[in-house]
């Protein structure tokens, strides 16, 4: 497994109080075709923890995590409700993201708050086949491209590093930088090159 | 060494043929057995390979399962995820031991293997597990690779299990083959009882060896039995062949022995009871050959030992009979020759001669009056052998026999005189064996013919003289051509003034082997051998060539040459002499030819003609040796000679002194003078002889007193020294 260091440097930019502007991101694959359902995360270099009440849920049902790929804002609390009729033992050994939710029975709903951005590969110690990936973004700006390969976000103007999730490497990979202009909507185009998909 | 006898050849040939056949069949069987063994081994190997492959696969699967379980261990996964090398090493040791792995490695998804390096480097691992075969520290291992997920794949666990001897033995026990793990490839695979089973693709192999030992020992036993089975007929065949060939060769050997007996003259029947038909036929032919040989031999013996015309023993028979006598006993051999028998045969036929000899034989028998062996040993020769102690006794018998044969022999159509002569040889005085005695009696015959009593006993040396004569005769032709014969010259001095008036040419022959040979010895031989003419020509041309040289050097002398009796009968001599004289430009009157009286008497008429023609040439003629031998005054009267040459015996008698010698000389000289002939005395050796000759009026002298005969060069020197003059003694 490849360790990915997402926050090698923290860049101090403008204050969060600035008004937001729309940004449209178009992701094309190597052949110039739109890439759908790709997870894209924007990083302005600062941590923007989610409010304390922010929650997310990954259920365990039918010997699987659902959804098996999810993204949350840093600081969010993620619940893992057990909807199987037997016990599970959730863990992640991903660097910087280690946590363990020891044996919890059917109907229990343990949770874990992710206070550091990164990618946690989550498994069940009892059931080797169960696997989920949780991307913890440094801020609230992330999402999946639609069928046209587009993602529309409202962001404060400024410069962002744009990261894409590589399912093969289970890591965020930089796609490039984008500048959100204050007066008009911005439109960024990136190539998926470098974003290796798991087959 | 190659066998030579027929028997061994037969035996060898049959044994070789059988050997060939047996060897061929043994080879075929052996090769079939080998093929069967190989096929069997191949099948074993194929089965074994399948079994071992599957056993190793099963083991791999079992180990994979164990490794998977291990990889699912939460603690292990946690340690691997943590990435702390020391912890990982310890966990590998601990967890590897848990499932009995000999060695364990952690191959993380990215980064170096732990412990590093790993002795294997699987490329592009994707499947959850894999079984590898590889060498670790030189020893073969089975390596189980299983992925470790947490839950994403963190890496692979590698667990190595040694393929040690225990493993190999277990596989061997299960497969019935000998299993050995090896990294070598290709080696040893050529053997039919081996197979290399590749393990994975790391170059590791399992070498499977079919246990041929038990199998091949069974085959070898079969081979031995086949060989043994082959040997029995082989020996039997050799024995049979030998026996069979003996049945042929033994009679052959007996035949060879019989042939040897025939060669020795033993003609006995050949008995071969159990010989093959062919050999029998051969034996019969040999027997009949032996019989006819015996007959022919008897007949030949008869012919060889007897004379068919007279029924007397032959020469061989005579010798055989005398040989039968005890050695050392005194013996006389008489050889009786009757020369007229040749003429009788020529005139009345050979049968008449045979009758004559038969009649003479019976006369001899009756005259003999004692026991004797009588034989016909030649055409006109009878031989007698009888015991006789002395020469006198033998001579008495010989005379009696000659007397008996002297009477004319009544023969149809006319009586004949046999003119017998007898040669006698006595044993042991003249020889011991009959051959020698016969030969010596024959030698004595030559004497007998010369003597009036017509009988002679062998004299020791007689045969040697004959042998010398033969040698001389043999040497003569080459002496004529290569110059062994040369002329010496003896001066003749005129008593009137001491001038050297002439020379007599004398033949000298010095042979390297026979020594000095005098003309009295070889001239008669040359006459007998028909070489007389050649000899005369040789002498004439030598002498005339020398005379020519004298003329050229101013030596003005006459030349005297000796002619033999035969020369006087040679009608061609005058013409040839004329040619030679002309050739050398010699005046005929300078040449004197000396003739002995006896020579002139042989055929007076014929020699008279030659004489006259020589005379006509203008040469001078002389009577040589006058006063010796048969002297005929009648001839002196008839023959127109120019010179009388007084015999040396009379001149030597002068030296001894005595009135009779001088009287004879005086008369001879007087005779010469009266006839108007020149007189020459030869053999003048001293002054005592010279004085009376001078006094009595002899014209010329010749002899040692003047000079001996000298070679041509010496004579010329002698003549020049004296300028042709010999100083006469004063008295």
Interface residues (C-beta under 8 A of the other chain):
Chain A: X1 X2 X91 X93 X94 X121 X122 X123 X124 X125 X128 X129 X130 X131 X170
Chain B: X72 X74 X77 X78 X81 X82 X108 X109 X110 X149 X150 X151 X152 X153 X154 X155
